[in-house]
Amino acid sequence: MQLHIKLVLETLAEAIFSLDLTEKRQLQELIEQQIFEAEEALYEDDADTLAEIEAVRAEYKDGESVTINEEN
C-alpha cells in the first residue's frame, strides 16, 4: 500500500511539474480551498471549540457580551 501511495505521489508531482505558471496558481487555489474546508470541518467538530461557541452564545444571551454592531 505504501509503495502505491509513493507511486501516485510521484505521478502527481510529475503532472504538477508539467503545468505552466497559470495552471499551477489555479491548482494552488484549489488546494488552499480544500485545506480551508477540511480545517473548518475539523474546527467545527472539535469539542473544545463547540464548548467555546456555546459559552459565547450564553454570554450574548445573558447580556454579558455585545457584538460590534450593538456597541454603536
C-alpha positions, 0 to 999 in steps of 0.5 A, spaced: 500 500 500 505 504 501 509 503 495 502 505 491 501 511 495 509 513 493 507 511 486 501 516 485 505 521 489 510 521 484 505 521 478 502 527 481 508 531 482 510 529 475 503 532 472 504 538 477 511 539 474 508 539 467 503 545 468 505 552 466 505 558 471 497 559 470 495 552 471 499 551 477 496 558 481 489 555 479 491 548 482 494 552 488 487 555 489 484 549 489 488 546 494 488 552 499 480 551 498 480 544 500 485 545 506 480 551 508 474 546 508 477 540 511 480 545 517 473 548 518 470 541 518 475 539 523 474 546 527 467 545 527 467 538 530 472 539 535 469 539 542 473 544 545 471 549 540 463 547 540 464 548 548 467 555 546 461 557 541 456 555 546 459 559 552 459 565 547 452 564 545 450 564 553 454 570 554 450 574 548 444 571 551 445 573 558 447 580 556 454 579 558 457 580 551 455 585 545 457 584 538 460 590 534 454 592 531 450 593 538 456 597 541 454 603 536 
